[in-house]
Amino acid sequence: MKVTIDGQSIEVEPGTTILQAARMIGGDLVPPAMCYYSKLKGSGGKCRCCLVEVAKGSDADPRPMPKLMASCVTGCMDGMEVNSKNSDRVTEARKAVTEFLLINHPLDCPICDQAGECDLQNLSFEHGKAKSRFIEEKRTFEPENIGPNIQLHMNRCILCQRCVQVADQLTDKRVHGVVDRGDHANISTCISKAIDNEFSGNMIDVCPVGALTDKTFRFKSRVWFNKPYNAHRDCDKCCGKTTVWMFGGEIQRVTGRKDEYHEVEEFICNSCRFDHKNVEDWVIEGPREFEKDSVINQNNYIRPLQKVEIATEKTILMGRDQDRKKISMSAIPLDINTEKS
């Protein structure tokens, strides 16, 4: 089947969704997704971030779809034409969805461990508004201890339900889920049980916000101060292929390897994630590539650094040209042994 998204056409197999087709094309036209996760069955259709405009249903029925469609659960048809990035309706809808998600989500990015790799942070940067129209109080929840390794911060949760699907599909004894209804709905454990199954740490990787974070990394550092490396070890429980985040010679946390859409390539066990923090435990493969426009990229250790030259004006700094050159430090070598004149 042939599908056209923002003027770019691609051949896809029957059963492919619009979001999957957009990811095959790549680039800026790919809709954002907060609940859809390709590795989890049944995910998608909850956050409405991936809305697109179907300008042509198919060659058989060329009528446009009257409403914006969630691209993660809408299948492609032969001859379908979709507007994503270049549609004003889609842009306004995504702004509205972003505003809705931020109604109860606290703006605590400076203290949140997810800052720098948060999908909601990226979404609000592109589609968020500087002002909020919400004047009521945000909903808040009491802290709840769900185990020794995972910190639940329910105030930040957007109810994408990824963590519930991870527990359903990767473990044999799920003890948490969505409780209550409507505005009171929240993620919680049943009868205050602790989450202790071997693959529970993957809930941290799939969470798009800071609702589930790693207690062993909590308040230790910011992600942009760490260097991500691909590493592996022999493990009898999982693939053993991970990303280790290092500060100097210390491994501060271990996560699954993620692709460009922030989805883990293969799920890892809790033993690899929490119990092996020594460099000797891992075979370091090399530095990991990351997004060009990410916060972590600002601390890139492989990009050649160019010398900065400050272009000062004579009217601002009155004096000799030699003094102006010293300020920029581009032409005057640094020599601490030079006597002051």
Contacts in CASP RR format, 6 or more apart in sequence:
PFRMAT RR
TARGET T0000
AUTHOR 0000-0000-0000
METHOD contacts of the structure
MODEL  1
MKVTIDGQSIEVEPGTTILQAARMIGGDLVPPAMCYYSKLKGSGGKCRCC
LVEVAKGSDADPRPMPKLMASCVTGCMDGMEVNSKNSDRVTEARKAVTEF
LLINHPLDCPICDQAGECDLQNLSFEHGKAKSRFIEEKRTFEPENIGPNI
QLHMNRCILCQRCVQVADQLTDKRVHGVVDRGDHANISTCISKAIDNEFS
GNMIDVCPVGALTDKTFRFKSRVWFNKPYNAHRDCDKCCGKTTVWMFGGE
IQRVTGRKDEYHEVEEFICNSCRFDHKNVEDWVIEGPREFEKDSVINQNN
YIRPLQKVEIATEKTILMGRDQDRKKISMSAIPLDINTEKS
1 11 0 8 1.000
1 12 0 8 1.000
1 13 0 8 1.000
1 14 0 8 1.000
1 16 0 8 1.000
1 76 0 8 1.000
1 77 0 8 1.000
1 78 0 8 1.000
1 79 0 8 1.000
1 80 0 8 1.000
2 9 0 8 1.000
2 10 0 8 1.000
2 11 0 8 1.000
2 12 0 8 1.000
2 78 0 8 1.000
2 79 0 8 1.000
3 9 0 8 1.000
3 10 0 8 1.000
3 12 0 8 1.000
3 16 0 8 1.000
3 18 0 8 1.000
3 21 0 8 1.000
3 76 0 8 1.000
3 77 0 8 1.000
3 78 0 8 1.000
3 79 0 8 1.000
3 80 0 8 1.000
3 81 0 8 1.000
3 82 0 8 1.000
4 10 0 8 1.000
4 79 0 8 1.000
4 80 0 8 1.000
4 81 0 8 1.000
4 82 0 8 1.000
5 18 0 8 1.000
5 21 0 8 1.000
5 22 0 8 1.000
5 25 0 8 1.000
5 29 0 8 1.000
5 52 0 8 1.000
5 82 0 8 1.000
5 83 0 8 1.000
5 84 0 8 1.000
6 29 0 8 1.000
6 82 0 8 1.000
6 83 0 8 1.000
6 84 0 8 1.000
6 85 0 8 1.000
6 86 0 8 1.000
7 81 0 8 1.000
8 25 0 8 1.000
8 29 0 8 1.000
10 21 0 8 1.000
10 24 0 8 1.000
10 25 0 8 1.000
12 20 0 8 1.000
12 21 0 8 1.000
12 24 0 8 1.000
12 76 0 8 1.000
15 75 0 8 1.000
15 76 0 8 1.000
16 75 0 8 1.000
16 76 0 8 1.000
17 71 0 8 1.000
17 72 0 8 1.000
17 73 0 8 1.000
17 74 0 8 1.000
17 75 0 8 1.000
17 76 0 8 1.000
18 31 0 8 1.000
18 52 0 8 1.000
18 54 0 8 1.000
18 69 0 8 1.000
18 71 0 8 1.000
18 72 0 8 1.000
18 74 0 8 1.000
18 75 0 8 1.000
18 76 0 8 1.000
18 80 0 8 1.000
18 82 0 8 1.000
19 30 0 8 1.000
19 31 0 8 1.000
19 33 0 8 1.000
19 36 0 8 1.000
19 50 0 8 1.000
19 71 0 8 1.000
19 72 0 8 1.000
20 38 0 8 1.000
21 76 0 8 1.000
22 29 0 8 1.000
22 30 0 8 1.000
22 31 0 8 1.000
22 71 0 8 1.000
22 82 0 8 1.000
22 84 0 8 1.000
23 30 0 8 1.000
23 261 0 8 1.000
28 85 0 8 1.000
29 84 0 8 1.000
29 85 0 8 1.000
29 86 0 8 1.000
30 84 0 8 1.000
30 261 0 8 1.000
31 49 0 8 1.000
31 50 0 8 1.000
31 51 0 8 1.000
31 52 0 8 1.000
31 71 0 8 1.000
31 72 0 8 1.000
31 84 0 8 1.000
32 49 0 8 1.000
32 50 0 8 1.000
32 94 0 8 1.000
32 119 0 8 1.000
32 122 0 8 1.000
32 123 0 8 1.000
32 126 0 8 1.000
32 127 0 8 1.000
33 44 0 8 1.000
33 47 0 8 1.000
33 49 0 8 1.000
33 50 0 8 1.000
33 72 0 8 1.000
33 261 0 8 1.000
34 47 0 8 1.000
34 49 0 8 1.000
34 101 0 8 1.000
34 119 0 8 1.000
34 120 0 8 1.000
34 123 0 8 1.000
34 158 0 8 1.000
34 160 0 8 1.000
34 208 0 8 1.000
35 43 0 8 1.000
35 44 0 8 1.000
35 45 0 8 1.000
35 46 0 8 1.000
35 47 0 8 1.000
35 49 0 8 1.000
35 72 0 8 1.000
35 160 0 8 1.000
35 161 0 8 1.000
35 162 0 8 1.000
35 208 0 8 1.000
36 43 0 8 1.000
36 44 0 8 1.000
36 45 0 8 1.000
36 47 0 8 1.000
36 50 0 8 1.000
36 72 0 8 1.000
37 43 0 8 1.000
37 44 0 8 1.000
37 162 0 8 1.000
37 165 0 8 1.000
37 206 0 8 1.000
37 263 0 8 1.000
38 261 0 8 1.000
38 263 0 8 1.000
39 263 0 8 1.000
39 264 0 8 1.000
39 267 0 8 1.000
40 162 0 8 1.000
40 165 0 8 1.000
40 166 0 8 1.000
40 169 0 8 1.000
40 206 0 8 1.000
41 165 0 8 1.000
41 169 0 8 1.000
42 165 0 8 1.000
43 72 0 8 1.000
43 161 0 8 1.000
43 162 0 8 1.000
43 165 0 8 1.000
44 70 0 8 1.000
44 72 0 8 1.000
44 73 0 8 1.000
45 70 0 8 1.000
45 72 0 8 1.000
45 73 0 8 1.000
46 159 0 8 1.000
46 160 0 8 1.000
46 161 0 8 1.000
47 97 0 8 1.000
47 101 0 8 1.000
47 158 0 8 1.000
47 160 0 8 1.000
48 70 0 8 1.000
48 93 0 8 1.000
48 97 0 8 1.000
49 94 0 8 1.000
49 97 0 8 1.000
49 98 0 8 1.000
49 101 0 8 1.000
49 123 0 8 1.000
50 70 0 8 1.000
50 71 0 8 1.000
50 72 0 8 1.000
51 68 0 8 1.000
51 69 0 8 1.000
51 70 0 8 1.000
51 71 0 8 1.000
51 90 0 8 1.000
51 93 0 8 1.000
51 94 0 8 1.000
51 97 0 8 1.000
52 68 0 8 1.000
52 69 0 8 1.000
52 71 0 8 1.000
52 74 0 8 1.000
52 82 0 8 1.000
52 83 0 8 1.000
52 84 0 8 1.000
52 87 0 8 1.000
52 90 0 8 1.000
53 64 0 8 1.000
53 65 0 8 1.000
53 68 0 8 1.000
53 69 0 8 1.000
53 82 0 8 1.000
53 83 0 8 1.000
53 84 0 8 1.000
53 87 0 8 1.000
53 89 0 8 1.000
53 90 0 8 1.000
54 64 0 8 1.000
54 65 0 8 1.000
54 69 0 8 1.000
54 74 0 8 1.000
54 80 0 8 1.000
54 81 0 8 1.000
54 82 0 8 1.000
54 83 0 8 1.000
55 64 0 8 1.000
55 81 0 8 1.000
55 82 0 8 1.000
55 83 0 8 1.000
56 62 0 8 1.000
56 63 0 8 1.000
56 64 0 8 1.000
56 79 0 8 1.000
56 80 0 8 1.000
56 81 0 8 1.000
57 63 0 8 1.000
57 64 0 8 1.000
57 65 0 8 1.000
57 77 0 8 1.000
57 79 0 8 1.000
57 80 0 8 1.000
57 81 0 8 1.000
58 77 0 8 1.000
58 78 0 8 1.000
58 79 0 8 1.000
58 80 0 8 1.000
59 78 0 8 1.000
59 79 0 8 1.000
60 77 0 8 1.000
60 78 0 8 1.000
68 89 0 8 1.000
68 90 0 8 1.000
68 93 0 8 1.000
71 82 0 8 1.000
71 84 0 8 1.000
83 89 0 8 1.000
83 90 0 8 1.000
84 90 0 8 1.000
91 127 0 8 1.000
94 123 0 8 1.000
94 127 0 8 1.000
95 127 0 8 1.000
95 128 0 8 1.000
95 129 0 8 1.000
97 127 0 8 1.000
98 123 0 8 1.000
98 124 0 8 1.000
98 127 0 8 1.000
98 128 0 8 1.000
98 129 0 8 1.000
99 128 0 8 1.000
99 129 0 8 1.000
99 132 0 8 1.000
99 133 0 8 1.000
101 120 0 8 1.000
101 123 0 8 1.000
101 158 0 8 1.000
102 120 0 8 1.000
102 124 0 8 1.000
102 128 0 8 1.000
102 132 0 8 1.000
103 134 0 8 1.000
103 138 0 8 1.000
104 138 0 8 1.000
104 139 0 8 1.000
104 155 0 8 1.000
105 120 0 8 1.000
105 138 0 8 1.000
105 155 0 8 1.000
105 156 0 8 1.000
105 158 0 8 1.000
105 209 0 8 1.000
106 138 0 8 1.000
106 155 0 8 1.000
106 156 0 8 1.000
108 156 0 8 1.000
109 115 0 8 1.000
109 118 0 8 1.000
109 121 0 8 1.000
112 118 0 8 1.000
112 156 0 8 1.000
112 210 0 8 1.000
112 213 0 8 1.000
113 210 0 8 1.000
113 213 0 8 1.000
113 214 0 8 1.000
113 217 0 8 1.000
113 218 0 8 1.000
113 219 0 8 1.000
114 121 0 8 1.000
114 156 0 8 1.000
114 207 0 8 1.000
114 209 0 8 1.000
114 210 0 8 1.000
114 213 0 8 1.000
115 121 0 8 1.000
115 222 0 8 1.000
115 223 0 8 1.000
115 295 0 8 1.000
116 222 0 8 1.000
116 223 0 8 1.000
116 224 0 8 1.000
116 294 0 8 1.000
116 295 0 8 1.000
116 296 0 8 1.000
117 223 0 8 1.000
117 262 0 8 1.000
117 294 0 8 1.000
117 295 0 8 1.000
117 296 0 8 1.000
118 208 0 8 1.000
118 209 0 8 1.000
118 210 0 8 1.000
119 208 0 8 1.000
119 209 0 8 1.000
119 262 0 8 1.000
120 158 0 8 1.000
120 208 0 8 1.000
120 209 0 8 1.000
138 155 0 8 1.000
139 155 0 8 1.000
139 183 0 8 1.000
139 184 0 8 1.000
140 155 0 8 1.000
141 154 0 8 1.000
141 155 0 8 1.000
141 186 0 8 1.000
143 152 0 8 1.000
143 153 0 8 1.000
144 152 0 8 1.000
144 154 0 8 1.000
144 188 0 8 1.000
144 189 0 8 1.000
144 192 0 8 1.000
145 152 0 8 1.000
145 194 0 8 1.000
146 152 0 8 1.000
146 176 0 8 1.000
146 189 0 8 1.000
146 194 0 8 1.000
146 195 0 8 1.000
147 194 0 8 1.000
147 195 0 8 1.000
147 196 0 8 1.000
148 194 0 8 1.000
148 196 0 8 1.000
148 215 0 8 1.000
149 200 0 8 1.000
149 201 0 8 1.000
149 214 0 8 1.000
149 215 0 8 1.000
149 216 0 8 1.000
149 270 0 8 1.000
149 273 0 8 1.000
149 274 0 8 1.000
150 195 0 8 1.000
150 200 0 8 1.000
150 201 0 8 1.000
150 203 0 8 1.000
150 204 0 8 1.000
150 212 0 8 1.000
150 213 0 8 1.000
150 214 0 8 1.000
150 215 0 8 1.000
151 212 0 8 1.000
151 213 0 8 1.000
151 214 0 8 1.000
151 215 0 8 1.000
151 218 0 8 1.000
152 187 0 8 1.000
152 211 0 8 1.000
152 212 0 8 1.000
153 210 0 8 1.000
153 211 0 8 1.000
153 212 0 8 1.000
153 213 0 8 1.000
154 186 0 8 1.000
154 187 0 8 1.000
154 188 0 8 1.000
154 211 0 8 1.000
156 209 0 8 1.000
156 210 0 8 1.000
156 211 0 8 1.000
157 186 0 8 1.000
157 187 0 8 1.000
157 209 0 8 1.000
157 211 0 8 1.000
158 208 0 8 1.000
158 209 0 8 1.000
158 211 0 8 1.000
159 178 0 8 1.000
159 185 0 8 1.000
159 186 0 8 1.000
159 187 0 8 1.000
160 207 0 8 1.000
160 208 0 8 1.000
161 177 0 8 1.000
161 178 0 8 1.000
162 203 0 8 1.000
162 206 0 8 1.000
162 207 0 8 1.000
162 208 0 8 1.000
163 176 0 8 1.000
163 187 0 8 1.000
163 203 0 8 1.000
163 206 0 8 1.000
163 207 0 8 1.000
163 212 0 8 1.000
164 174 0 8 1.000
164 176 0 8 1.000
164 177 0 8 1.000
164 178 0 8 1.000
164 187 0 8 1.000
166 199 0 8 1.000
166 202 0 8 1.000
166 203 0 8 1.000
166 206 0 8 1.000
166 267 0 8 1.000
167 174 0 8 1.000
167 175 0 8 1.000
167 176 0 8 1.000
167 177 0 8 1.000
167 195 0 8 1.000
167 197 0 8 1.000
167 200 0 8 1.000
167 203 0 8 1.000
168 174 0 8 1.000
170 199 0 8 1.000
170 202 0 8 1.000
170 267 0 8 1.000
171 197 0 8 1.000
171 198 0 8 1.000
171 199 0 8 1.000
171 200 0 8 1.000
172 197 0 8 1.000
173 197 0 8 1.000
175 189 0 8 1.000
175 190 0 8 1.000
175 193 0 8 1.000
175 194 0 8 1.000
175 195 0 8 1.000
176 187 0 8 1.000
176 188 0 8 1.000
176 189 0 8 1.000
176 190 0 8 1.000
176 193 0 8 1.000
176 195 0 8 1.000
177 187 0 8 1.000
177 188 0 8 1.000
177 189 0 8 1.000
177 190 0 8 1.000
178 185 0 8 1.000
178 186 0 8 1.000
178 187 0 8 1.000
179 185 0 8 1.000
179 186 0 8 1.000
179 187 0 8 1.000
179 188 0 8 1.000
180 186 0 8 1.000
187 211 0 8 1.000
189 195 0 8 1.000
195 203 0 8 1.000
198 237 0 8 1.000
198 269 0 8 1.000
198 270 0 8 1.000
198 271 0 8 1.000
199 238 0 8 1.000
199 267 0 8 1.000
199 268 0 8 1.000
199 269 0 8 1.000
199 270 0 8 1.000
200 270 0 8 1.000
201 214 0 8 1.000
201 270 0 8 1.000
201 273 0 8 1.000
201 274 0 8 1.000
202 264 0 8 1.000
202 267 0 8 1.000
202 268 0 8 1.000
203 212 0 8 1.000
204 212 0 8 1.000
204 213 0 8 1.000
204 214 0 8 1.000
204 255 0 8 1.000
205 255 0 8 1.000
205 256 0 8 1.000
205 258 0 8 1.000
205 264 0 8 1.000
205 267 0 8 1.000
206 263 0 8 1.000
206 264 0 8 1.000
207 213 0 8 1.000
208 262 0 8 1.000
214 253 0 8 1.000
214 273 0 8 1.000
214 274 0 8 1.000
216 253 0 8 1.000
216 274 0 8 1.000
216 277 0 8 1.000
217 245 0 8 1.000
217 252 0 8 1.000
217 253 0 8 1.000
220 252 0 8 1.000
220 253 0 8 1.000
221 247 0 8 1.000
221 252 0 8 1.000
223 245 0 8 1.000
223 295 0 8 1.000
223 296 0 8 1.000
224 295 0 8 1.000
224 296 0 8 1.000
224 298 0 8 1.000
224 299 0 8 1.000
225 247 0 8 1.000
225 299 0 8 1.000
226 245 0 8 1.000
226 246 0 8 1.000
226 247 0 8 1.000
226 252 0 8 1.000
226 253 0 8 1.000
226 296 0 8 1.000
227 245 0 8 1.000
227 246 0 8 1.000
227 247 0 8 1.000
227 248 0 8 1.000
227 287 0 8 1.000
227 299 0 8 1.000
227 301 0 8 1.000
228 243 0 8 1.000
228 244 0 8 1.000
228 245 0 8 1.000
228 246 0 8 1.000
228 287 0 8 1.000
228 288 0 8 1.000
228 290 0 8 1.000
228 296 0 8 1.000
229 243 0 8 1.000
229 244 0 8 1.000
229 245 0 8 1.000
229 246 0 8 1.000
229 284 0 8 1.000
229 285 0 8 1.000
229 286 0 8 1.000
229 287 0 8 1.000
229 288 0 8 1.000
230 241 0 8 1.000
230 242 0 8 1.000
230 243 0 8 1.000
230 257 0 8 1.000
230 284 0 8 1.000
230 285 0 8 1.000
230 286 0 8 1.000
230 287 0 8 1.000
230 288 0 8 1.000
231 241 0 8 1.000
231 242 0 8 1.000
231 243 0 8 1.000
231 244 0 8 1.000
231 282 0 8 1.000
231 283 0 8 1.000
231 284 0 8 1.000
231 285 0 8 1.000
231 286 0 8 1.000
232 239 0 8 1.000
232 240 0 8 1.000
232 241 0 8 1.000
232 242 0 8 1.000
232 282 0 8 1.000
232 283 0 8 1.000
232 285 0 8 1.000
233 240 0 8 1.000
233 242 0 8 1.000
233 272 0 8 1.000
233 276 0 8 1.000
233 281 0 8 1.000
233 282 0 8 1.000
233 283 0 8 1.000
234 240 0 8 1.000
235 268 0 8 1.000
235 269 0 8 1.000
235 271 0 8 1.000
235 272 0 8 1.000
237 269 0 8 1.000
237 271 0 8 1.000
237 272 0 8 1.000
238 266 0 8 1.000
238 267 0 8 1.000
238 268 0 8 1.000
238 269 0 8 1.000
238 272 0 8 1.000
239 266 0 8 1.000
239 268 0 8 1.000
240 268 0 8 1.000
240 269 0 8 1.000
240 272 0 8 1.000
241 256 0 8 1.000
241 257 0 8 1.000
241 265 0 8 1.000
241 266 0 8 1.000
241 268 0 8 1.000
242 254 0 8 1.000
242 255 0 8 1.000
242 256 0 8 1.000
242 257 0 8 1.000
242 268 0 8 1.000
242 272 0 8 1.000
242 273 0 8 1.000
242 282 0 8 1.000
243 254 0 8 1.000
243 255 0 8 1.000
243 256 0 8 1.000
243 257 0 8 1.000
243 258 0 8 1.000
243 288 0 8 1.000
244 251 0 8 1.000
244 253 0 8 1.000
244 254 0 8 1.000
244 282 0 8 1.000
244 284 0 8 1.000
245 251 0 8 1.000
245 252 0 8 1.000
245 253 0 8 1.000
245 254 0 8 1.000
245 255 0 8 1.000
246 252 0 8 1.000
246 279 0 8 1.000
249 279 0 8 1.000
250 277 0 8 1.000
250 279 0 8 1.000
251 277 0 8 1.000
251 278 0 8 1.000
251 279 0 8 1.000
251 282 0 8 1.000
252 277 0 8 1.000
254 268 0 8 1.000
254 272 0 8 1.000
254 273 0 8 1.000
254 274 0 8 1.000
254 276 0 8 1.000
254 277 0 8 1.000
255 264 0 8 1.000
255 273 0 8 1.000
256 264 0 8 1.000
256 265 0 8 1.000
256 266 0 8 1.000
256 267 0 8 1.000
256 268 0 8 1.000
256 273 0 8 1.000
257 264 0 8 1.000
257 265 0 8 1.000
257 266 0 8 1.000
257 288 0 8 1.000
258 264 0 8 1.000
258 265 0 8 1.000
259 265 0 8 1.000
260 291 0 8 1.000
276 282 0 8 1.000
287 301 0 8 1.000
287 302 0 8 1.000
290 296 0 8 1.000
290 297 0 8 1.000
291 297 0 8 1.000
307 329 0 8 1.000
307 330 0 8 1.000
308 328 0 8 1.000
308 330 0 8 1.000
309 328 0 8 1.000
309 330 0 8 1.000
310 327 0 8 1.000
310 328 0 8 1.000
311 328 0 8 1.000
312 324 0 8 1.000
312 327 0 8 1.000
312 328 0 8 1.000
314 324 0 8 1.000
317 323 0 8 1.000
317 324 0 8 1.000
317 327 0 8 1.000
325 331 0 8 1.000
325 332 0 8 1.000
326 332 0 8 1.000
END
